[in-house]
C-alpha cells in the first residue's frame, strides 16, 4: 500500500498524504486533484477502492489497428490533444496482428471504468469479422465513436472521410491527364471503406469498370507491391490506391518491372500521411482531414459522456486531392 501511495503521488505530483485522503474519501482535496489521483490509479493499473469503482475514470480508450501506417499515430496525436483539452487522458490500445485483440482491449477498458472509447480503423470496418465486443459496448452503454465507415447495425456515432468523393477526385485527375487504363488497388474485399471506393470507381467508369482492373490487398507495402504487379500485367497506366503504404508498394512494383513513376505509370495514394512529400517521387494522394475528424470524434464522445443525446448519423468529411510528382500526362506512344 505504501509503495502504491508513493508511485501515485509521484505520477500526479502531490504528497502521499494527499493520495491517501483521496483514497479514503477524506475532505481537503480539490476536485481537480481528486480526479488526477483517480486517473493515475487507472493509468498505473492499480485497482480503485471498492467504493470508487462505480465512478467513471477520466480515461478514454483510443483503439487503433496499428502504428506502422503513419496516419494512425497522426490521428492519435490529434485525438489525444483534443481529449486533454477536455480534461480526459487517452489510453492507447493497439490491436496489431499477433498482439492483444480488439475484444480483449474492450474487456480491459470496461474493467478500467473508462469514460468512453474512440475506435479508428477497427474490426467494425470488416464485414466478415466478429462484432460481438461492439455489442457489449452498447449493452454497457459506454459512450463510443467510430472513425471511418462501419458495417450496418452497430448504431454508434461515426465520423468518416467521404470515400466516394476521394475516388471521384483521383479518377478525375487521372482522366484529365489522359489515362484510360486506370486501376484500383483496395484493401480486403470485406473492408467497408474499400467497398465504397469500389462503388465510386464503377460509377466514375460509367458503370463498365473491368473487374481485372481492380485488385484487393492487405494494407501493407508488400501486399500492395504484389497486387500492383497483377495490375501491371493488365496494362494499367494509372492506379488509385486505398492507402499511402499501398501506393508505396505500387511504386516499388513499377520499378521492379524496370518502369518509372510517373513516366510509365501514375500512382495516387490515400491519406496524405507523414513524409509523403519526402518519398521519390513525392506522392500524389487524397488527404483525409484528420484534424477536423479527430476533433469531431472527441466532441461527439464528450457530448455522450455529459449525457447529451447524440445521433448515429454518419458525419462525412470531404477529402482533398494533393497533386505532387507521382502523376503525369499519359504517354502517347
N, C-alpha and C positions, 0 to 999 in steps of 0.2 A: 504494500500500500504506500509506504514512504517513498519508494522508488517511483511509483506511478505519479505521486504528487509532484516530485521533483521534475520528472520528464515533462509533464503537462505544464507546470509553471514555467519551465524554460521555453517551451514551444510558444506560449502566449505572451511571455514577458512580464509575468506577475509573480507575486510571492506564493510559496507553498500554502501559507495560511489563507490566502485568497481563494486558491483552488479548493482547499478544504471547506471553506464557507459555502462555496457553490455546491459542492457535492453533498453537503449536509443540510442544504436549504436554509442557511443562516442569513440574516439581513446584513446590510452594509456593503453590498456589491452592486455596482451599476448593471443595468440590463445588458449593455454592450459587452462588458467584461464577462458576465454570466454566459452569454451566447458564445463568446470566443472560447471559453473554457470547455463548453459542451461540444463545440465543433472540433476542438483539439482532441478531445477524447475519441471522437469518431474517426478522425484522420489517423490517429496513432493506433487504432484498433482496440482500445480499451472499452469494456462494457460500461454503459451508464449505470448509475444506481437504479434499483428497481423502480423507484417512484418517478424517475425521469425518463424511463424508456418509452412512455407513451407520447412524448413530445417529439415533433419532427426536428431533426438536426438541420442546421442551415447549410446543408451539403446538397449538391445536385450531381447526380451521376451523369457523366458525359461519356457515352459509349461509342467508340469508333472501331471500324473493322481492321484498321492497320495504321501504321505511321510511315511506311515506306513511300507511299504516294504523298507528295508534299502538300496536296490540297487539304488533307485531314489535319496535319499539325497546324496549318494556317487557320482552318476553321476552328480548331480547338483554342487557338490563341484569341480569336475574336469572341467566342462564347465565354471563355474564362474571364476575359476582361470585362465583358458586359455583366456577367454574374457578380463579379467583385463589386462593381458599381452599385449593385442592388443589395449588397450585404451577404452574398452567398459564396461558397467555395466550391469549385468544380472538382469532382472526384473522377479522375481519368480511368476509364476501363477500355482496354484494347483487346478485342476478341479475335486475335490473329489465328490462323490455322495452326493446330497443334498446341495451342495455349488454352487459357480459360475460355469456356464457351460463353456465348451471349446469355444463355439461360442461367448459367452459374453466376454471372455478374448480376443478373436481375435478383437472384436469391440473396446475394451479398448486399446489394443496395437496399433491399427491403429489411434485412437484418440490421443495417446501419441506420435505419429510420430516416433515410434521406427525404428531403422536401419534394424532390421531383427528379425527372430524368429527361435528357435530350439524347436522341439517337441520330447518328448520321451514317448513311450507307450500310445499315444493318440487314438482318435477315428479312425484315419486313419488305425489302425490295425484291425478294426472290419468291416467286410464286410457288415453287416446289419445296421450299423449306418449311420447317416446323415453326408455328407461330403461337404455340401454347403459352410461352412466357409473356408475350404481349397481352394475352387474355388474362393472365394472372395480374398484370398491372392494372387492367380495367377492373378486375374483381376487387383489388385492394384500393381502388380509387386514387392511385398515385398520379399526380399531375405529370403528364408526359407529352413531349413534342417529337415528331418525326421530321427529319430533314431529307427531302427528295422523295420521289414517287414511291408510294406503298401499294401493296395488294389491297383489294377491296375488303371491307368488312371489319377493319381494325378500329375505326371510329376514334382516332386520335387527331388532334390538330396537326397539320402538315405545312411545311414551308419548302417550296420546291423551285428549282430553276426550270424554265419552260423548255423542255427537251425538243418539242416540235419546232419552236422558233429557232432553236440552236441549229438544227439541221437545215431549216429553210435558209438561214443566213449563210451557212457553209456551202450548201449546194448552189445557191445563187452566185456566190463568189466564184466557184469553180466554173460554172456555166459562163459567167461573164468573161472568164479567161480563155474560153474556147473549148473547155473539156467536155467530152461527151461520154467517154468511158470512165464513169465515176463509180468507185467502190465505197462500201460502207463496212467499217470494222467495229463490231459491237462487243459488249460483254456477253455473258451466258444467255441462252435463249429464254430462260425464265426470269431474267432481270427486267423489272418493270420499266425503269428509265430507258433501257435499250429497246424495249418493245415500242415505247413511244417514239423513239428516234427512227425506228424502222418504219412505223406508220407514216411519219412525216416524209421519209425518204421515198416511199412509194407514191405519196401524193405529189411530191416535187418532180418525180419521174413521169408524171402523167398517168400513174396507175399501172405502168408497164415495166416496173423495175425487174431486171433479170435476177432471179434468185442466186445465180452463181456470182453475182457482183456483191453479195452480202456474206460476210464471214463472222462467226462468233468466236470469242476467245475469253480466257480468264484475264482479269485486269492486271497484267504484268507485261514487262518489256519482252520477255522471252516468248510468251504466248502471242503477243502482238506480232512479233517477227515471224513466227510460224504461219499465222493466219495471213499475213501480208504476202508471203511467198505464194500462197494459193491464189490471191488476187492478181499478183503479177503474171501468173500463168494464164489469166483470163484477159490480159492486156489492158489493165487499168492505167489511166494517165493521171488520175487524181483520186485521193481517198480521204474520206471523213472518218475520224476515229472518235470513239466514245470516251477516251481519256488521254491525257498527255503521255503517260507511260506507254499506252498502246501506240501512240503516234511515234514515240522514240523507237519502239520496236519495229514499226513500219519503215522508218528511215534506215535502220540497220539492215533490214531485209533488202531494200532497194540497193544499198551499197554492196551487199554480198553478191548481188547479181551483176555487179560491175556497172551499175547505172548510177545516176545522180539525182539528188533533190535540190532544187526543183527542175533541173534541166530535163529530166526524163519523166519524173513523177512528182506531182504536187501533193503535199501532206498537210492535213488540218487536224489539230488536236482538240481537246475539250477540257476546260477548267481554267487555263492560264495560271498554272501553279508556279511556284518559285523556280527561278533560274531558266525559264523557257526562253528568255532573251539571250541567254548565255550559251545555249547549245548551238551546234553548227549543222545546218543553218538555223537561225533564230526561228522559232516555231510560230507559224500562223495558227491561232487557236480561238476557241469560243470561251470567253471569260464568264465564269459564274460570279455573280455579285455577292461573294461570301460575307462581306462586311454587313451589308443590308440583311441578308438572310440570317446570319448568326444573331444579329441584334433582334430581329423579328422573332426568332425562335425563343430567345430569352424573355422577351416581352410577353409572348403567349404563355410561357411557363409561369412567370411571376403572377400574371393575372389569375391563373388557375390556383396557384398556391394561396393567393389572397382571397380566394373564394368567389371570384367573378366567373360568370358563365362564358365559356369560350366555345365557339362553334367548331365543327370539324371540317369545314370547307377548306380546301387546299389553297394556300396563298402562292400564286405563281409569280416569279420574278423574271424579268426579261434579261437574257444574256446579251453579250456584246462581242461581235466578231473583231478580233485584233489581228490585223494583217501584218505579217512580217515576211521573212525571206524564204520560207519553205513552200510558198506557192508562186506560180508564174504562168505566163501565157503558154498554152499548149504548143508544142512543136508542130509545124505544118508539114514536115517531111513524112 
